[in-house]
Amino acid sequence: MNIIIDYTSRVPIYEQIVLAIERQVALGILKPKEGILSIRELALNLSINPNTVKKAYDILENKKIIVSRSTKGTYIADDISLAKKEKINSLLEEMHQKMTELENLGLTKDEILKKL
């Protein structure tokens, strides 16, 4: 698991961790049932407060991307397909909202797609 934190970014560190792990799962770098670093280990590796990693892990657990098993560690969930579908739907909804904003500014759908 390779996570690089941009300390100058306006994106909170916990959110950068969430995004990095989501990306690695989506790309198949982190595989279902694979163990990941503990909260303390990741905090130590990134030189950040463990509470920051805990917040990121809590979000990932709520999204059903990771699973914490007491005394056994933290793992990528067995089935991430639902989490992946939810993320795709969320991103598509965001894109739809942005397209609507662009249309409200006078662009046609064809013009928007051409610019993309």
ABEGO torsion letter per residue (X at the ends): XBBBBBAABABBAAAAAAAAAAAAAAAGABBBGBBBBBAAAAAAAAGBBAAAAAAAAAAAAAAGABBBBBGAEBBBBABAAAAAAAAAAAAAAAAAAAAAAAAAAGBBAAAAAAAX
